[in-house]
Amino acid sequence: MGYEAMKRGDLEKALFLFSVNRTRYPNSSNVYDSLGEAYEKSGQPEKEVAAYQKRDEIKSLDGSK
């Protein structure tokens, strides 16, 4: 749903949906990857970097690539 909102240009809704996912699945690297992409598209580079850093941290903890 978040990606569909982004596709329609509704970045506010996309960010909301991805943030809900972050709350529900705080240990999912994919959640932070999607959130980082939404922050990138909405012109929020600091939050984008933080989301991608969290994604990488989670991946390193669980051994994902």
WOJO-V181439 format. One record per pair of residues at least 24 apart in sequence whose ideal C-beta (glycine too) atoms are under 6 Angstrom apart, sorted by the first residue. I is the first residue (numbers start at 1). GAP is how many residues later the second one is. D is the distance in Angstrom with one decimal. If there is no record, write none. Layout:
i=I gap=GAP d=D
i=I gap=GAP d=D
//
This chain:
i=11 gap=30 d=5.9
i=11 gap=31 d=4.3
i=14 gap=24 d=4.8
i=29 gap=26 d=4.7
i=29 gap=29 d=4.2
i=29 gap=30 d=4.8
//
